[in-house]
Amino acid sequence: MKTYEYKGYDANGHVNKGLIEAMSVKDAREKLAVAGILAERVSQTGRHFRFPAETRAMVYHELSSLLGAGLPLVRSLDILIESPEMDCQHILLAGVRDRVKEGSSLADALADASDSLTACERAIIESAEKSATVESMLERLAKFLEEQQELHDRVQTALIYPSIVVAVGVCVAVLMLGLLVPRTHKLLVGTNVVLPGLTQFMMSLGSLILKWGWAAAAGIIGGVLYLKYKLKHDHGFCVRWDRALFKIPLWGKGYTILVNLRFSRTLAILLGGGVSLIEGIALAGRATGSPWISQLTEEGAEQLRHGNSLSNVIQKIEPLSASLAGWIRAGEASGGLERLLENASDRYQAYWNRFAGKSISFLEPVIILVIGGFVLLITVSVLLPIVSLTQIAM
């Protein structure tokens, strides 16, 4: 039996959508006809769907609770499919249930149903299934995803206000240079007013924007699109670009804190889920979101395979070598590596919270002062010749 998604009409002509279990599409249509539904479309649920992190966390929480109550996996998935909270994901979950019924593991079924599942999640679930700790690891995995989503939201929130201020400031400056300054220039043509150097500079800049502004905007958009293409298709360029980001003042410090936080938290979860250290370091490197660190941790996995210690490997990875290697060294010596990694991730979380708060408090007034100062210069460059013209008229 497989699950099929259908759309059809009942005897009253009302649209009817839902899921039905049948042996084939023909069997599904026959069952729907018996139920009084004329099927317009019947399709199998084995398609790839978007599976957001917050929804995956909810699914893991619910599955952990249901499995903890003693229900088998298939029955737990049945309950999730019928749950109103999972209305948007019931088709995906039905596909997962079908694969589990056919003998697939939960990790494979989830990965087949959606490309959103990360390599780290799949490795954790696979290891949990092998070690019979699915219930506890799903709960930990859900909390981990929630923490990562919260961190992602904090980063986005922290960038919203500065981005708005910069965008508004640039628009105001362009409008003043492109409209106000040229009109002032036309007003002063034919007068005997000697233009101050600031006014002449602003007028030249305004003329330049009017003449080449669209070309510059097109060039910037083209450059951004080309950069995105290179980052997606050229791995070497992507690594070099990512490496350069760590050297940018302020940004590089925040980026370093983030990758240390993600690496330590992910590796702790992976080790707790039974993933081997060699596989775990590579997966944790990918979870940082940094192509450079991902490449370095892949090389580090080979060093671990040849007998090197984790602390020595981390010490050689520049963005991770500051204090994380010390935490790991202590964990290796005490036999509590997972616990020490959790403590390290908590410490980096606190670092990030302080850094984000201080950085935003510093950036906001700086951006406002810079943009406000530029607008003030434009205003002064317009007012100076007008004041001179008024004095001549008097």
Disulfide bonds with the S-S distance in Angstrom:
none
